[in-house]
Amino acid sequence: MSDTPENAGAVPAETEADLTGVAARVAPKPEIEKIGGRKLKPSTLMMGHGYDPALSEGSLKPPIFLTSTFVFPNAAAGKRHFEGVTGKRPGGAEGLVYSRFNGPNQEILEDRLGVWEEAEDALAFSSGMSAIATLFLAMVKPGDTIVHSGPLYAATETLIGRVLGKFGVKWLDFPAGATREEIDAVMTEAATGNVALIYLESPANPTNALVDVEAVAASRDAIFKGEKPPIAIDNTFLGPLWFQPLKHGADIVVYSLTKYVGGHSDLVAGGVLGSKEHINTIRTMRNTIGTITDPNTAWMLLRSLETLELRMSRAGENAAKVCAFLRHHPKVERVAYLGFLEDEPGMERQADIYRRHCTGGGSTFSLYLKGGERESFAFLDALKIAKLAVSLGGTETLASHPAGMTHLSVPDARKQALGITDNLVRISIGVEDPDDLIADFEQALDTI
C-alpha cells in the first residue's frame, strides 16, 4: 500500500538500495496515527491518511493521476516491480507500474479502506461484482465447491450457479438465519469434496436476515481439518460503520463501494479487504484480468470517505424514525428492520446475532405490505420524495421491488423459499428530513 501518490508502494531506502542498487524516492512524512497515546479514529484518518501534500506540490487533496503508465527510475527497479506484479514475489509491485495494476489514487483509497476494519490490506475494483468475480476466480477451480448463505445478491447467485457452474464449480447453501446445527449439516456434506470458499452475505439481500458469522467460523474450524477454506462476506449493507466481520471470524470482506462508501449515487466501484496473504492471491488475479477501479472513481471515493460516518449516522437515525412509523401502519404486514429484532416474537436467534455482531440497525430494510405485486407497485408509483430505483446507501431515499427487479432472474421457487415475495419492497433511507419521508410514505400507503 502507498503512503503518498508519488511514493506509492515505494521500497524503504535500505531495502531498495540493497536489492536493486536504486536510490530511494523522496520519503513521505511519517503517518500520524496516535496523539499522546490516543489512537485516532477512522473518521479522523480519512482526512489525510496515506497522502503527503509535500510530494504533490503542496496540494491539500490528492490530485487525480490520469496516466496509463509510470516511468521507472532504472531497469533494475522495473524488474523488481514486475516481480511483484506477476506474483513471482508476494506483496504486489513496490512502485508504480501500469494503471491496470496500481495507481496513486487507488493506493491511497486502499489504505483508507483498510483503516475502518483494521484490515492488513485492501483492493479497489471497478464495481462490486468485479470485486466478487475476481475473488471467486482467484479462489476456486473446476471441481471445487463453494458453500454460501442464501439469499445472495442476484448477480452473485447467477455468477456462482450459472457462470462458475459451467466450469465445474459446485455449490451448497444454507439459509441466512441458519442455526449452528443447520450450518454443520451443510458443511459436513460439502466437506466430502474440496471446499475452496465459504461465501456469506449479511444482512441478506433483500430479506435483511442476519448470518451468524461466528457460528459459521466455528463450524468451519470444527469440520475441516488441515487447511481451512477462507470465509468471505459481503458487508455492503452494514459496513463499515455498523458491522466489522473480520472481528467475528471472517477472513475476507467484500463491498460494493457504490453504496454507502460512495454514497452519492454517482459512481460504481467495489472493494475487498483482508489479510495480506488472501489479498495477495486476489491481487494477482486482478492484475491479470484488469478489474481495478479507475483513478477518477478512486478520487471520488476518497472524497466520500471523509463524510462516511456522518452520512451513515444520519441515515441510520432517519431509518429508525421511519420504521417506527411504518411498523404500526394498517397496510403494512411487517417491517424487516434490524432495530426491531429485540422485541419481535420468534426472532430471538436473529436478535442474538444482532447483539453480538452489529452496532446499529442500518438504513436499508424490507417493507412487507399487505397484498402482493399490485399493492407494491401502487405504493412505489405514488412516492414523491423517495426515488423508484435500485441500489442503496445513497444520500437520497430509494425504493424498489426485488421480486420484479433485482431478483427477477432468480427462479420463482427459490424466491419463495428465500422469502423474496411480491409484497416485499426494499427501502434505503437517505439523509433527508425524516418527517418529510414519513409524510411521503404515509401518502403513498394511502393510495393502496
DOMIMAR-412026 format. One record per residue (C-alpha): residue in one letter; x, y, z. Coordinates in pm, whole numbers, plus 50000, padded with zeros to 5 digits. Example, Ala and Ser with C-alpha at 12.3 -4.5 7.8 and 13.67 -1.06 7.14 Angstrom:
2
A512304955050780/S513674989450714/
//
This chain:
448
M500005000050000/S501025035749941/D501835064450169/T501675091749907/P500845094749537/E504415099849422/N505775074649667/A503045048849615/G504365014449704/A507985026149719/V510515002749885/P512145016550202/A515535032150129/E517675004850278/T515654977050115/E515624991649767/A519275000849780/D520254966149897/L518114947449642/T518364968849331/G521084994549389/V518485021449327/A518355052549543/A515025055249723/R512445081049624/V511805110549849/A510335096450168/P506905108750283/K506445123750625/P505555097650891/E501895088850931/I500175102951242/E498025075051385/K498295083651755/I498405115551960/G499545113052320/G498825075852324/R495325080952181/K494635060351869/L492975082351609/K489525072251485/P488865062751120/S486735094051069/T489815114951152/L492245094450944/M490015098050636/M491155134250605/G494755126650521/H495865090850579/G498145077150307/Y498895110950149/D501655136850192/P500875170650029/A504595178950015/L505075152349749/S502305166749528/E503215203449504/G501555210349839/S498075201249711/L495755197250012/K493865169249836/P495415142149621/P495445151549251/I493815127949001/F496645109048834/L495385103448481/T498135082848326/S498285047848183/T501915040948272/F504665052148508/V508375058648447/F510825035448624/P513945051148781/N516035023648618/A515764988748468/A516534970848796/A513644988348965/G511354979048675/K512284942448713/R511694944149087/H508244959149038/F507244932948782/E508294905149017/G505544917549245/V503014923748968/T503364888648825/G503194871549163/K506774858949147/R507254877749473/P504264882749708/G503014917249800/G502424933649466/A504564959849297/E506884980549514/G506335010849296/L504005024349031/V503995003448715/Y500915004948493/S497345015548563/R495934980548525/F497994971048831/N498075001549057/G498005039149074/P498385066749334/N494665073849377/Q493805037049405/E496545030249659/I495555059149885/L491945046749865/E493015011549957/D494995024550255/R491945042850387/L489535014150324/G491674991650540/V491595016250830/W487875011450901/E488144974450977/E491814973051076/A492444950550777/E496004942150681/D495404950850317/A492714961150071/L492004962849698/A489704985549495/F487724973249193/S485684987348906/S482384975149060/G481084953949344/M480514924949105/S484004927748959/A485324925149316/I483204894249381/A484054878349044/T487784884449092/L487574869249441/F485884837849307/L488254834149013/A491224837649246/M489964812049495/V488184784149304/K488974759649028/P486924733548838/G485624706649071/D485714728849380/T482684736149595/I481504770049724/V479444769550043/H477304800550075/S474464816050269/G471204824450097/P469814845949961/L472654864549797/Y472554894349567/A471014880549247/A474064886849029/T476224868349282/E473884838549272/T473964839648892/L477764840848894/I478014810549122/G475234789248977/R475274797348606/V478734810748523/L481084791748754/G478774761748722/K479684759448353/F483284753548460/G482514725648704/V482284745949024/K479614732349260/W477774749449543/L475814741849859/D473944767450063/F472224772850396/P469644799850482/A470974832550623/G469364826450962/A470604790550991/T471434775751332/R474824760551410/E473334726051359/E472004735351014/I475324750750918/D477184719551041/A474994697250825/V475794716850508/M479494719550594/T479704682150659/E478114674250325/A480374698950145/A483504685350316/T483224653350113/G484624674149827/N487114702849808/V485564734149957/A487534763749824/L485484792149970/I482714799450219/Y480814829950100/L478314849150312/E476094879550279/S474774895850594/P472224910250615/A470904890250322/N469714909550019/P466814917250025/T465304899450326/N467614915550587/A468204881850755/L471474880750951/V474114853350918/D475804841251236/V479374846151119/E480794833651449/A478814801251414/V479994797051054/A483634801751162/A483224776951449/S481584751551217/R484354755750959/D487064751251222/A485394720251369/I484654702151044/F487604709950818/K490914695150918/G494194708350785/E493904738150551/K490594755550610/P488614773550337/P488534811350387/I485294828350489/A484394858350273/I481414880850340/D479594908250153/N479344936250411/T477724962350187/F474504966950387/L476074974650726/G479744981750674/P481954995550779/L480125015551047/W477584990551183/F479364957151130/Q483024946851108/P483124909851012/L486884905051047/K486374907951424/H483834879451418/G485654852351224/A485554863250859/D488814863050663/I487804884750366/V485294913250344/V483684923950016/Y481984957149941/S480024973549671/L481665007349728/T478925021249505/K476655020949809/Y477405037250146/V481125043050086/G480495061549759/G477185072849897/H476095098149635/S474775075349357/D477335089249115/L479905061249083/V480315023449064/A483145005749248/G483984976049469/G486414966749742/V487954936149909/L489694937050249/G491524910450446/S494864895150537/K497914902050324/E498024865250228/H494504864750085/I494784899249930/N498004889249753/T496174860049592/I493294882349480/R495654909949365/T497414886049127/M494074878048963/R493114914948948/N496434922848781/T495714896248520/I492114905048430/G492264942448495/T489324947948730/I490914977048918/T488905009048961/D489915039748760/P491765069948909/N488825093848888/T486465070049068/A489125063449333/W489485101049384/M485705104849422/L485675076949680/L488375094749878/R486055124949890/S483155103350002/L485125085950277/E485545119450453/T481795120950525/L481065083750551/E480435083450926/L478255114850909/R476115101750624/M475635066850764/S474825080151111/R472165104250979/A470655077850751/G470545053051040/E468775078151265/N466275085650988/A465595048750928/A464795042951296/K462185070751288/V460665059950956/C460445023351058/A458815032651390/F456035048751185/L455725020950927/R455544991451166/H452135001751304/H450525012450975/P447384992050897/K448504984950539/V451894971350647/E452264934450723/R455804936050866/V458924957550865/A462154937350845/Y464334963151019/L467244951151232/G466474976051506/F463204957651579/L464704923151636/E464934926652012/D461164928152062/E459854907251772/P458334873451865/G460114844251701/M463214864851619/E465224856251930/R468044839751738/Q468314868751494/A468294892751791/D471174873351948/I473214875951626/Y472424913051609/R473624919051967/R476884900451907/H477684913351560/C476164947451496/T476434982551638/G473394996551457/G470304987051260/G471435002650933/S469265022850699/T468194996550444/F465224974450527/S462434953550376/L458834965350394/Y456214937850358/L452894952650251/K449504936250293/G448794923349945/G451034914549653/E452554929149340/R449614952349271/E449854968649614/S453624970849596/F453544987749257/A450835012049367/F452915021949668/L456105026249464/D454385046349191/A452895070449447/L456165080349615/K457115116749570/I460365121249766/A461735085949762/K463035076249418/L461985044149244/A465425029949169/V467655000649256/S470805004249469/L471075016949824/G473235036650064/G472995070049883/T472155104150022/E468675100749875/T465965076049975/L465425047849724/A462705021549695/S462434991249467/H460634958149415/P463214929949439/A460974901849309/G460274921148989/M463604939548956/T466954929949115/H465954893649178/L463814888348869/S466314863148730/V466104841449044/P463824811148981/D460354815549131/A460654785149358/R463914797749505/K462484832649553/Q459594818149750/A461914796449956/L464074826350042/G461174849450125/I461534872449823/T457804877549781/D455684900449564/N454664921349865/L458274929349959/V459544964649892/R463174972449969/I463815007350103/S467115025350157/I466705056550369/G468785087150286/V469705119050470/E466535139250402/D464365152550684/P462785121850848/D459385137950897/D459235146250527/L459985109950447/I457265098050684/A454785121350512/D455795107050176/F455385070850286/E452075078650453/Q450555094050141/A451885065349926/L450355039550159/D447045058250144/T446855051749769/I446785013949811/
//
